[in-house]
Structure formats: C-alpha cells, structure tokens
Amino acid sequence: MRIAKDEKRGRLSGLPAEVIADMRDEAEEASVLWNGKPRRTAAAILMDILADSVDKDLARRRRVAAAFAGLLADDPDGDPVDAWVPDDVAAATAGADRDESFSVEPPASSPAPFPERSPAEIRDVIARRVLGQPEAAKAAALIVSAHLAGRRTNAVFIGPSGCGKSEIWRVLAREYPGLIRIVDFSRFASEGWAGSLHLRDIFDGMDSVSYLRHGLIVVLDEADKILCEPAVGSGGTDHHVLLQNDLLRLMDGDIVEFGAEGKKDAMAVDCSSVSVVMLGAFERLREGQARASRRIGFGHGSSAPAGGRAGIGYDDLIAAGMRREIAGRVNRIAELAPLTADDYKAILQGPVLAGVRDAVGQDVRLDDAAAAALAARALKTGLGVRWMRSELLNAVDDALFGGTDGPGIDLSGCLP
C-alpha cells in the first residue's frame, strides 16, 4: 500500500499517530477496489468503475481507459504501468443507459488518431497499390470503416495465389499502424503444442492503450489450411479442430482465456473489439465453382449472374470443409477473381516497377513488349505478382554486375 511505503520512507514522520491510523483505515477501505488481488494496475481499477457506470458506449469507455493509461505513463512520479495487463479490458462489457455528456479525450501521449476517411476513400488507398480487385478493395474498406466505428466484422477473402488478398491488408496495415495484425495461420497449433504459434501469440506484446482505443483486426493468412484440412494425430485427435474451437471464441468476441505457457503467464483478452479476417485460396471450393460454371455454359440453367459465375455462399464454405459453426459467424465473403494478363501487366508497370525503383534507388525502365511477356509468363505459370518482382530484381542485379550505360537501368531485352 502507498501508506505503508510512505511511512517506511519517513514521509509521514511529522504527522500525529492518530492521523496516520486514520489514513491506514481509509486506505484499507479503498483497497476493496483491488478485489483481493495483491497487485492490479490503476487502469484495471478504472475499468471496474466504468463497468458499473451509466455509460453503455463501449468505444467511449475504451477511450477513457486509454486516456487514463496514457496519463499514468506520462507521470514520472507514478508507479510503472504494465504494457499489457489481461484484466484491464475484461470489465468493459457491462453498462446501462448511455450518457451523452460523458467524454474524455486521450492525452497527447496516446496513439495518434487515424485519419478520418470514408469507405470510398479507404478503397481508393487500396486501389492505388492493388489493381484488378475493386470489389475486394471495397469489402476491405467497409470492414476497416465499420471496425473503427465500433462494429466488429468476421470476413473471408477467397482467391487464387498471387491475386492480391494479402497485399490488400498489407497496404491497410501500413496506413493504420497497430490496428491490423497479419499472421500466417498455417503455422498455428492448438494450445499445448510446444514450438508452435498459438492464438495468444497474436496478443502478446500488444500496446494496451492502442488496443483499448482502436481494438484489433486480426488477419489470418493461409486460413484455409487450418479451416478446411484435417490434422489427425496418432491418437485420432484432429488438432485443427482444437485450434478452431479457440478461434470460435475469438470470432464471438468473448473474453478468451489462455493458460500459463512456459515463461508466459496466464492471460485473458476481451475480444469484443476484435475483427477476424480469414484469407485463403480455398482451392477445392474454387474448383467446384469452376465445374458449376462449365455446366451452366452447356445449358443446364441457373440463376447465376451474367458470365456464369454464382457468388460464393455459406453452403460453399461448408462444402469446402469449413465447420458450420465458423461459417455461421462469417459476416462478409469477398471473392477475388483470377488476374488476367492485362492485370498482371498493369501491376508490373505500376506498383511493382515503382517498388523496384525504390528498392534499388535508381530509375528502372521496362518497355511495353518486355512487360507484356513477363505478365504472360506470370499468368501461365501461376507464380503471381511476387514472382514478377523477383524477376525484375534479379535482372537489375545482373545489369548492375555487368555495368550500365547512361543513367538508370533499362531492362528491355534483359528478361528471359
């Protein structure tokens, strides 16, 4: 207790004994806020108070907690504040009638507010870097906009390798630092598997001030490897199902508890402000769609839109191997179309070439014929945009090794 510390340090030596005794009694009464725990952060105590307050607006309560935690972090004479304390968020889900007069602005030390953009403006930010996927860019923009407004979303983005699924969210992660965490879900395992990544690793090291203010969009890349493919051990247990059980609680926005693991303490995370976006090729699903399209083309009749492609629905996700419980928690499905040769060429001559120029610090030129040939190879082999970038960088290295004539690097005629 603070009283005991002050007394030990001699700060109370000038006070009468009865005054010190009264201070001890008052401190004892106040200690109920700690709920019998030997140590809690002030932010956790504040969240308990907020939980019993009249303010029902969860986003506003988070802003108050963020402001409070920021003030503590700025106080040089205060006790240190933990970067992440699991109890801090757990009490924030209660409340009664909303009080519009209750508002506290975060201090300057808290994370800077994100720029205010409409969904169309967010889509345009994506479209400058990811070409050929306007509907997926729109879907991602709507998810981010809704999340920042306090409406969490669970979504699935489906498309072939190299079509731009991951790049969409990498662009957004750069635009909204700390809001989006992208992980390779295929590397994850259920709790108890040593040497593997677990869902708790998504939250380890999170800045509690940022989390309380903005929440988190968790992007699970290669999610179809876990959601649609079994991983049955020698004892007959499907370990992917165990991992999916934890994922279900995260998608529900529950308070998810993780046990102690190695040197990591047990922790609980309030996921009421977590949106989950799952990315994957879902090859079996897309193959089924392609077969259906071919049948439609031979006159079997269908309600599919012009072009013969019906949109992917929840039944399709389940047929591809996704558990019904997970599919039922998905709010939005975004389907990315395979890129055409023209799409690859536009991407190559736009963001890919610009990125290569930035990487080498020189002007890099590529004529139209060379760009068309490289784009055609990317389409034919299915190696995608990343492969085109690698080919350009390899050609740049070869050109630099042999020496270049004049300013910049001209790759026309240098690509195989």
N, C-alpha and C positions, 0 to 999 in steps of 0.2 A: 504493500500500500504506500501511497505517496506520503501519508502522515508518518509512517514508520521510517521512510527514507529521510524525510526532513529532520525528524528527531535524532536519528543516528548521525546526521551530518552537522548537528548543532544549530540548525536554523531556527529551532523553537526554544532555545535556551533562555530567552528573555521573557517568555510567557509564563503566567502562573500555572500551577499544576492542574487547577480545575478547568482552565481554558483548554489545555492540551487534552484533558479527559473528555471534554465536550466534543472536541474535534475528532477524537477517536470514535466516539459514539456516532457522530454524523457520517463519518467515513464508513462505519460498519453498516449503517442503514443504506448508504448508496451502493454498497458492494453487491446488492442483490442484482444489479444490472449485469454482473459478470456471470449470473446463472450458475454459481458454484464452481466455475472453471477457474483454475489458477491463473490463467492469462488469456485475455481477449483484447483485440485491438479496439481502439475507440470507434473505428468505422463499423465494426460488428455491433457495438452497443447502439450506435446511431441507427443501424438498420432495424434493430429490435424496436426502437422507439417509433421509427417510421411505419413499421408493420402494424402498429396499434393506432396509427394516426388516422385522420379522416380522409387523407388523400388517396384516392384509388388509382391515380395515374402512375403506372409502373415506371414509365420513362422519366417522369419528373422526379420520382423518388430516387432513381439512379443518378440523376444529375445532382441532387442534393448530396448523396453519398460521395459522389466523385468530387464535389466541391469541398466537402469536409475532409476527405482523404488528402486532397491537394493542399489544404491549409495545414494539415498536420505535417506533411512532407516539407513544407516551407518553414516550419517552426524550428529554429536552431536549438532552442532550449527544451524542446519536447522529446519524449521517448521515441526511439526509431519505430517507423511504421513498416510492417511486413509488406513486401511487394504483392503477395497473393495469400490471402487467408480464406480458406474454404467457407467459413461461417459467415463471411461478410455479406454474401448475397442471399443466403438461404431464407432470411426473414422478409425479403422484399415482396413476397407474393400476396400478402394479406392486405386488407384495407376496406373502407366502407365508402361513404359518399365522397364525390370529388369536390375539392375546394379550389376554385379557380384563382384565389388570391395567394395561394402558396407557391412560391417560385424562388429559387436561389440560383444565381448564375455561377458557373465554375470560375475559379480563380485563374489568373494568367498562367500559372504553372501547370494546369491540367492540359490534356491533349488539345491541340488547336482544333476548332470545329471544321468539319469538312465543308467544302464549297457547296452552296445551295444550287442544285441542278434539278431540272425537270427530268422525268424519264426519257424524253426525247433527246435532251442534252447529254445524258449519260450514254444513250445509244450512239450518239454521234462520236463521243470519245472512243468508244469501242470500234466503230466503223472506220475510223482513221487508221487503225492498226490491223484489224481483222476484216478482210474483204470476202465477199461472196456468201455471207451468212447473216443477212439483215434480220430475219425472224429470230434467230438465236441471240443476236445482239439486243434486240428489243426485249426478249424474255429476260436476259440477264439484267438489263437496265431496270425493268419492272421489279425484279427481285431486290436489287440494291435499294431502289427508291422506297419500296414497301418496308424493308428492314429498317432503314433509317427513320421511318415514320412510326416504328414500333410494332410492325406486323411481320412476324416471322414467316418464312416460307420453306417448305421442303420441295426440292425440284430434282428432276432427272434430265440430263443433257445426253442425247444419243447421237452418235455419228461415227463414221469410219476414222481410222487413224489418220492424223495429219490434216483434218478438216478445220481445225481451229477451236475445238472445245476448251482445251487447257489455256490457249492463248487469250481467249476472251477474259478468263478470270485472272490471268497474269496481268493483263492490262488494267483491270479493275483494282487488283492488289496494289499496283504502283500508284494509282490515283487515290486510293483510300488506305493509307498505311495503317496497319494494325486492325483493320476491320475484317480482312479476309485472310484465312489461313488455308493454304493448299497443301494437301498431303497425298502421298501415294498410298492409297488404301490397300493395294495388293500386298504391301509389306506388313500389314497389321495382323495381329492374332488376338485371341481371347485372353482375358486376364489369367495369369499363372504360367504363361509360356515364357520362359527365360530367353533373353536375347532377341525378343521380338518387340515391335512397336505396339502399344496399346492405346485405347481411346484416351486415357488420362494424359498421354504424352501431348495431345493436342493442346491441353490447357496448362501444362507445366510451364512456368516462367511467364505467364500472361501478366500484363500490367493491369492491376485491378481497377485503377482509375479509368483507363480506356475501356475496359470491359463493362464497367458499371454504366459508362456513358453511352457507348455505342453497341454493346453486345458483340457478337461474332458471327461471321458467315464462314462455315466450315465447308471446304470444297474437297470432296473425296474423289481423287483421280483414279482411274482404273477400278472403279467401284464394282463393275460387272464381274470382276474376277472373284470377289467375295460374295456378291449377292446372288449370282446365278450358277456358280460352280461349287460342288460339294468338296469338302476336305475331310474325309472319313479316316480316323486313326485306326490303329490295330485293334482297339477295344470297341470299335463300332460307333464312336462318337464323331459327329460332324462338327468339327471345330469352327467352321464358318458360321454355323447356326448359333453357337455360343456367342460369337462376336456380334452377330446380327441382333441378339437379344439386348446387348448393351446399346447398340445403335438405335433400337426402337425407343428406348427411354430417352435418348438424346433427341430423337425426332419428335417425341411427345412434349418436349420442353420440361421434363421432370427435373427434380433435383437428383442428379446422378452421383452415387457414392462409389468411390474407388478405395479398395483396401490398401494397407501398407505394402510396399513392394521394395525389397532391398533396402536402400538407404532413403527411400521416399516414404514420407508419412502418408497416412490415410487422408483422403480429401473428398470433399463433396462440392459439386458445382451446380449452381442453379442454371439450367439450360433454357429458361423461359425467354431469353433473348438470343437464342442460337438458331440460325437458319442453316439447313443442311442441303448442299447441292452435290449430287452424285453424277460423275461423268463416266462414260464408258462406250465402247464400240458396240456392245450387245450384238455380236455377230449372228447368233442364232436367230434373234428377233428380226434383224435386217434381212437375213436370208429368207425368212418366212414372208416378209413384206414383198421381197422381190418375186418370189414364186406366185404370190397372190396377184401382183401386177401383171405377170405374164398370163395368168389365167384370165384376168379381166380383158387383156388385149385380144384373146381368142373368143370373145363374145359371150362369156359366161354371165355377164350382167353384174352390176354392183352399184352401190351408192357412193363409190369413190369419186372424188372431185376430178375435174378435167386433168388428163395426164395419167390417170390410172392409179394414183397413189392415195391410199387412205391414210389418215393420220394415225400415229401410234397411240394406242389407248391402254388403259389399265389391264385389260384382259391380255393384251400382247405382252406386257411386262411379266405377268404371272406365267403365261405360256413359255416365256423365255427362261423361267426358273426363279424369278423373284418371289419371295414369300408374300402371300396375300396381305399379311399384317403390314409389311413395309410398303407395298404398292398402295394400300389404303391410306397411308399417311402422306403420300405424294400430292402436293397441291398443283404442280405445274410440270408438264412434259414438253421439252424442247427438242425437236428433231433437226439435226444438221444434215444438209444434203451433201453428197459427194461433190468435191470440187471438179470443175471442168478444166480443160487445157487452158481456156481463156482466163479462168480464175487464177490458176497457177501462174500464168504469165503476168497478170496484173499484180499479184502478190510479190512475185520476183522483182518486177521493175519498180515496185513501190516500197513497202516496208522492209523487205529482205535486203534489197540493194542499199537502202538508206542505213540499215543496221550494220552492214558490212563496211560501208564508208566510215561510220562512227568507230567501228572496231579497229580499223587499220589507220585511221587518221588521215586518209588521203581520198582524193576523188577516184572512184572506181566506175568505169564505163562498160556497158554491155549493149551491143547492137540488138536490133529487133529480131533478127534471124536467130542469133545465139540464145536469146531469151525464149523464143518460141520452141527451139529444140530442147532446151533444158526443161521447160514446162511440160512438154510432151513426154519426156522420159519420166518425170515425177508422177505423171498420171498413169503411164503404162506400168511402172514398177510398183506403184502404191507406196513409195517411200516418203512422199509428202514434202511439206514445206521445210522441215528441219534438214532434210537431205539436200535440198537445193541450196540452202545457206552453207552447208558443209562443203558442197562442190565449189561454190564461189570462193570461200575462204582458202580451200586447197589451191585453186587456180591463182589466187592472189599471192600465196606463199611461193608458188613456183615462179611467178612473174618477178617477185622481189628477189628471189635467189639468182635468177638469170640477169637481173638488171633491167630497168625500164628506160625507154627513150621518151624524153619530154616529161611534162608534169602529169601526175596521176597515173592510173593503171588502166589500160584498155584490155579487157578480157575477150573482145570479139575474136573469134577463131582460136582461142586458147582452151576452150572447154571440149572434153572428149565427146 
